[in-house]
Amino acid sequence: MAIRPARTEDWAKASGAAGVRLPSGETRVGAHAFYRSLGYAGTNMQLNLRKMFD
């Protein structure tokens, strides 16, 4: 799948969104650098909790 941030941003703007939120795993350092180079800023680290059932 191709990464098309500009297309997503254009759609969001046209839809009246104030911005785009992009969750990304803590270990995805390369992805973080890529998105920062496009103007995205990290605001905090997320913790996603889950509980699996047998």
Number of C-alpha atoms within 10 A of each C-alpha: 3 4 7 8 12 10 10 12 14 11 12 14 13 9 9 8 11 8 9 12 9 10 9 13 12 11 8 9 10 9 13 17 12 11 14 12 10 10 8 14 13 13 6 6 10 10 8 6 5 6 5 4 4 3
